[in-house]
């Protein structure tokens, strides 16, 4: 049975003056105010998909008859932001996150005149998510990006997030312990094992690990451009990882792939990891992103400086300092225990 073409117009309220035409199995949209009257304007062809921000941008241009586009609502600003290079240049994961938050913002304030948007409105949403601080922080982070972009383009009279504080961090993604890493090496199999090994020894995000393949190998390391930050990094392939990679089949495409040969998405890989770890009690509560912190600690123990770790992993200096301080305090504590133990033995003599 042939698939039916989705009727996009039925799910979108078209403003007065926009006409929907069906011809030859296709749909067309025109800006034609006063159609059928003596005051009818010349029709202006619009993009074919009214669910695409470009449709509404083209409509506003047509309404302005080629003049300056006047942004009237917060929804207008959101449409313009979604069509901007600043949004399109972000990684897939970030865009997906932002789209979910923008959907919430549009539902609450889409028809609000942009010039009337205030930080108190954003704070109201964030405060309403007190029982879900992570969701509140995600919404605030997205609105900050929209606000920063919109203020400098005169879409807002002032920042719409000024003074809105995020919820305090609950510790973030915790680094894996030595016992957890040992359990992963002993029990994980297949593509999941490959991905975890790459994360442990490169510190890269899941979105980058599922794309890494033989073509990214540059001498004794991986050279890649991170999907989220667009930062180029070079990660050395340490002997333990090199030994593991010797067992991997060298075929075109990513190292981490499904049994069918198709590549993983980050989300799908996470689901496969969750399935395998169900039977490994010591891995309860760990997150794959925690391996970013694990990699920092491993490199710190090896004597690398903060700047060197940034070159290898591509993480912000602030986050590296945070994890490195944890590793340094732990090393200092262990050294103190050893020293006190030696002093105690000397006193006993």
C-alpha positions as CSV (number, residue, x, y, z in Angstrom):
1,X,0.0,0.0,0.0
2,X,1.5,3.4,-1.0
3,X,2.3,5.7,1.9
4,X,-0.1,8.7,2.2
5,X,1.5,12.1,1.9
6,X,1.4,13.9,5.3
7,X,-1.0,16.8,5.3
8,X,1.1,19.5,6.9
9,X,-1.3,22.4,6.6
10,X,-3.9,20.6,8.7
11,X,-1.7,20.7,11.7
12,X,-0.6,24.4,11.3
13,X,-2.8,27.5,11.7
14,X,-2.1,29.6,8.7
15,X,-2.6,33.4,9.1
16,X,-5.1,35.4,7.1
17,X,-3.7,36.1,3.6
18,X,-1.8,32.8,3.3
19,X,-3.5,30.5,0.7
20,X,-2.9,26.7,0.5
21,X,-3.1,25.2,-3.0
22,X,-3.0,21.5,-4.0
23,X,-2.1,20.7,-7.5
24,X,-0.5,17.7,-9.2
25,X,-0.2,15.8,-5.9
26,X,1.8,18.6,-4.3
27,X,1.0,21.4,-1.9
28,X,1.8,25.1,-2.5
29,X,1.6,28.1,-0.2
30,X,1.2,31.8,-1.3
31,X,1.0,35.1,0.5
32,X,-1.9,36.7,-1.3
33,X,-3.8,39.3,0.8
34,X,-7.1,40.4,-0.5
35,X,-7.3,37.5,-2.9
36,X,-10.5,37.6,-5.0
37,X,-11.0,41.3,-4.4
38,X,-10.1,44.4,-6.4
39,X,-7.4,45.1,-3.8
40,X,-5.7,41.8,-4.3
41,X,-1.9,41.9,-4.1
42,X,0.4,40.0,-6.4
43,X,0.8,36.4,-4.9
44,X,4.2,35.7,-3.4
45,X,5.3,32.0,-3.4
46,X,6.3,30.7,0.1
47,X,8.3,27.6,1.1
48,X,6.4,24.3,0.9
49,X,6.6,23.4,4.6
50,X,4.8,25.6,7.1
51,X,6.4,23.7,10.0
52,X,9.8,24.9,8.9
53,X,11.1,28.2,10.4
54,X,12.1,29.3,6.9
55,X,8.4,29.4,5.9
56,X,7.6,32.0,8.6
57,X,10.7,34.1,7.8
58,X,9.7,34.2,4.2
59,X,6.2,35.1,5.2
60,X,7.3,38.1,7.3
61,X,9.5,39.3,4.4
62,X,6.5,39.0,2.0
63,X,4.3,40.9,4.5
64,X,6.9,43.6,4.6
65,X,7.0,43.8,0.8
66,X,10.7,43.4,0.8
67,X,11.2,45.9,3.6
68,X,12.8,45.5,7.0
69,X,11.3,42.5,8.8
70,X,9.8,43.5,12.1
71,X,9.9,40.8,14.7
72,X,6.7,40.9,16.7
73,X,6.5,37.9,18.9
74,X,8.8,35.7,21.0
75,X,7.9,32.9,18.6
76,X,9.3,34.9,15.7
77,X,12.6,35.3,17.5
78,X,12.7,31.5,18.2
79,X,12.1,30.9,14.5
80,X,14.9,33.2,13.5
81,X,17.2,31.6,16.0
82,X,16.5,28.1,14.8
83,X,17.4,29.3,11.2
84,X,20.6,31.0,12.4
85,X,24.2,29.7,11.8
86,X,24.7,29.9,15.6
87,X,22.1,27.2,16.1
88,X,22.8,25.1,13.1
89,X,26.5,25.0,13.9
90,X,25.9,23.2,17.2
91,X,26.3,19.4,17.5
92,X,23.4,17.1,17.0
93,X,23.0,16.4,20.7
94,X,22.9,20.1,21.6
95,X,20.4,20.9,18.9
96,X,18.2,18.1,20.0
97,X,18.3,19.4,23.6
98,X,17.6,23.0,22.5
99,X,14.7,22.0,20.4
100,X,13.0,20.4,23.3
101,X,13.4,23.4,25.5
102,X,12.4,25.8,22.7
103,X,9.2,23.8,22.3
104,X,8.4,24.5,26.0
105,X,9.2,28.2,25.6
106,X,7.1,28.5,22.5
107,X,4.1,26.9,24.2
108,X,4.3,29.3,27.1
109,X,5.4,32.6,25.5
110,X,5.2,32.1,21.7
111,X,2.6,34.8,21.1
112,X,4.1,37.2,23.6
113,X,5.5,40.4,22.0
114,X,9.3,40.0,22.1
115,X,9.8,43.4,23.5
116,X,7.7,42.4,26.5
117,X,9.7,39.3,27.4
118,X,11.4,39.6,30.8
119,X,13.7,37.5,32.9
120,X,11.0,37.1,35.5
121,X,9.1,34.9,33.0
122,X,12.0,32.6,32.4
123,X,12.6,32.5,36.1
124,X,9.0,31.4,36.6
125,X,9.6,28.3,34.4
126,X,12.9,27.5,36.1
127,X,11.3,27.8,39.6
128,X,8.5,25.6,38.5
129,X,11.0,22.8,37.8
130,X,12.4,22.8,41.3
131,X,11.7,19.1,41.6
132,X,13.6,18.5,38.4
133,X,16.7,20.7,38.7
134,X,18.4,19.2,35.7
135,X,15.5,20.0,33.5
136,X,15.4,23.5,34.9
137,X,19.0,24.1,34.1
138,X,18.6,22.8,30.6
139,X,15.8,25.2,30.0
140,X,17.7,28.1,31.4
141,X,20.8,27.2,29.4
142,X,18.8,27.2,26.2
143,X,17.1,30.5,26.9
144,X,20.5,32.1,27.7
145,X,21.7,31.1,24.2
146,X,18.5,32.6,22.7
147,X,18.8,35.7,24.8
148,X,22.5,36.3,24.0
149,X,21.7,35.9,20.3
150,X,18.6,38.0,20.3
151,X,19.8,41.0,22.4
152,X,22.6,41.9,20.0
153,X,20.1,41.8,17.1
154,X,17.7,44.1,18.9
155,X,15.0,41.4,19.2
156,X,14.9,41.9,23.0
157,X,15.1,45.2,24.9
158,X,17.3,43.4,27.5
159,X,18.5,40.0,28.5
160,X,15.6,37.7,29.3
161,X,17.8,35.6,31.6
162,X,19.6,38.2,33.6
163,X,19.8,37.3,37.2
164,X,18.2,33.9,36.8
165,X,20.4,31.4,38.7
166,X,20.7,27.7,37.8
167,X,20.2,25.1,40.4
168,X,23.3,24.0,42.3
169,X,25.1,21.0,40.8
170,X,24.5,17.7,42.4
171,X,28.0,16.5,41.7
172,X,27.6,15.9,37.9
173,X,28.8,12.8,36.3
174,X,31.1,10.9,38.7
175,X,34.4,9.4,37.5
176,X,34.5,5.6,37.5
177,X,36.5,3.9,40.2
178,X,39.3,1.5,39.5
179,X,37.0,-1.4,40.4
180,X,34.4,-0.2,38.0
181,X,36.9,0.1,35.2
182,X,38.2,-3.4,36.0
183,X,34.7,-4.8,35.9
184,X,34.0,-3.2,32.5
185,X,37.2,-4.7,31.0
186,X,36.3,-8.1,32.4
187,X,32.6,-8.3,31.5
188,X,31.7,-5.9,28.7
189,X,31.7,-7.4,25.2
190,X,31.4,-6.5,21.5
191,X,30.7,-2.9,20.4
192,X,30.0,-1.8,23.9
193,X,33.4,-2.9,25.1
194,X,35.0,-1.1,22.2
195,X,33.2,2.1,22.9
196,X,34.0,2.0,26.6
197,X,37.7,1.4,25.9
198,X,37.8,4.4,23.6
199,X,36.1,6.5,26.2
200,X,38.4,5.4,29.0
201,X,41.6,6.1,27.0
202,X,40.5,9.2,24.9
203,X,38.0,10.9,27.2
204,X,35.8,11.8,24.2
205,X,32.0,12.2,24.3
206,X,29.8,9.4,23.1
207,X,28.8,11.5,20.1
208,X,32.4,11.5,19.0
209,X,33.3,7.9,20.0
210,X,30.6,6.4,17.8
211,X,32.1,8.2,14.8
212,X,35.7,7.3,15.4
213,X,37.3,4.9,12.8
214,X,40.5,3.9,11.2
215,X,40.6,7.1,9.1
216,X,40.9,9.1,12.3
217,X,44.2,7.4,13.3
218,X,47.1,9.8,12.9
219,X,50.4,8.1,13.6
220,X,50.1,7.0,17.3
221,X,46.9,8.9,18.1
222,X,43.4,9.9,17.0
223,X,42.9,13.2,15.3
224,X,39.3,14.4,15.2
225,X,37.1,17.4,15.3
226,X,34.6,17.2,18.2
227,X,31.0,17.3,17.1
228,X,29.8,19.5,19.9
229,X,32.6,22.1,20.2
230,X,34.1,21.9,16.7
231,X,37.5,21.8,18.5
232,X,40.2,19.7,16.9
233,X,42.0,17.3,19.3
234,X,44.7,14.7,19.1
235,X,44.4,11.8,21.5
236,X,47.4,9.5,22.0
237,X,46.7,5.8,21.6
238,X,48.3,4.4,24.7
239,X,49.7,0.8,24.7
240,X,46.8,-0.7,26.5
241,X,44.3,0.7,24.0
242,X,46.6,-0.2,21.1
243,X,46.7,-3.8,22.3
244,X,42.9,-3.9,22.5
245,X,42.6,-2.4,19.0
246,X,44.8,-5.2,17.6
247,X,41.8,-7.5,18.0
248,X,39.4,-5.2,16.1
249,X,38.5,-6.0,12.5
250,X,39.7,-3.2,10.3
251,X,36.8,-2.3,7.9
252,X,35.6,1.0,6.5
253,X,33.4,2.9,8.9
254,X,33.4,3.5,12.7
255,X,35.1,1.1,15.1
256,X,31.8,1.0,17.2
257,X,29.0,-0.4,15.0
258,X,26.0,-2.6,15.3
259,X,25.9,-6.3,14.5
260,X,24.3,-5.3,11.2
261,X,27.3,-3.1,10.4
262,X,25.3,0.1,10.7
263,X,26.7,2.9,12.9
264,X,25.5,3.7,16.3
265,X,23.9,6.9,17.5
266,X,25.0,8.1,20.9
267,X,21.6,7.4,22.4
268,X,21.4,3.9,20.9
269,X,24.9,3.1,22.1
270,X,23.9,4.2,25.6
271,X,20.9,1.9,25.5
272,X,23.1,-1.1,24.5
273,X,25.5,-0.2,27.3
274,X,22.7,-0.1,29.8
275,X,21.5,-3.5,28.7
276,X,25.0,-5.1,29.3
277,X,25.6,-3.4,32.6
278,X,22.4,-4.7,34.1
279,X,24.1,-7.9,35.1
280,X,27.2,-6.2,36.5
281,X,26.4,-5.0,40.0
282,X,29.5,-2.9,40.4
283,X,28.5,-0.7,37.4
284,X,25.2,0.3,38.9
285,X,24.8,4.1,38.8
286,X,27.7,4.8,36.5
287,X,27.3,7.0,33.4
288,X,29.2,6.9,30.2
289,X,29.9,10.6,30.4
290,X,31.6,9.9,33.7
291,X,34.5,8.4,31.7
292,X,35.4,11.9,30.6
293,X,36.3,12.7,34.2
294,X,38.0,9.3,34.5
295,X,40.2,10.2,31.6
296,X,41.2,13.5,33.2
297,X,42.2,11.7,36.4
298,X,44.2,9.1,34.5
299,X,46.1,11.8,32.6
300,X,46.6,13.8,35.8
301,X,48.1,10.7,37.5
302,X,50.4,10.4,34.5
303,X,51.8,13.9,35.2
304,X,50.1,15.9,32.5
305,X,49.4,19.6,33.1
306,X,46.0,21.1,32.8
307,X,46.8,22.7,29.4
308,X,48.1,19.3,28.1
309,X,45.0,17.5,29.2
310,X,42.9,20.2,27.4
311,X,44.8,19.5,24.2
312,X,44.2,15.7,24.5
313,X,40.6,15.7,25.6
314,X,39.3,19.0,24.5
315,X,37.5,19.8,27.7
316,X,37.1,23.2,29.3
317,X,39.9,24.3,31.6
318,X,37.3,24.8,34.4
319,X,36.1,21.2,34.2
320,X,39.7,19.9,34.0
321,X,40.7,21.8,37.1
322,X,37.7,20.5,38.9
323,X,38.5,16.8,38.2
324,X,42.2,17.4,38.5
325,X,41.8,18.9,42.0
326,X,39.9,15.8,43.0
327,X,42.7,13.6,41.8
328,X,45.3,15.8,43.4
329,X,43.5,15.7,46.8
330,X,43.2,12.0,46.6
331,X,46.8,11.5,45.8
332,X,47.8,13.8,48.6
333,X,45.6,12.0,51.0
334,X,47.1,8.6,50.0
335,X,50.6,10.1,50.4
336,X,49.7,11.4,53.8
337,X,48.5,7.9,54.9
338,X,51.7,6.3,53.7
339,X,53.8,8.9,55.5
340,X,51.9,8.6,58.7
341,X,52.2,4.9,58.6
342,X,55.9,5.1,58.2
343,X,56.2,7.6,61.1
344,X,54.1,5.2,63.2
345,X,56.4,2.3,62.4
346,X,59.5,4.3,63.4
347,X,57.9,5.3,66.7
348,X,57.1,1.7,67.5
349,X,60.7,0.8,67.1
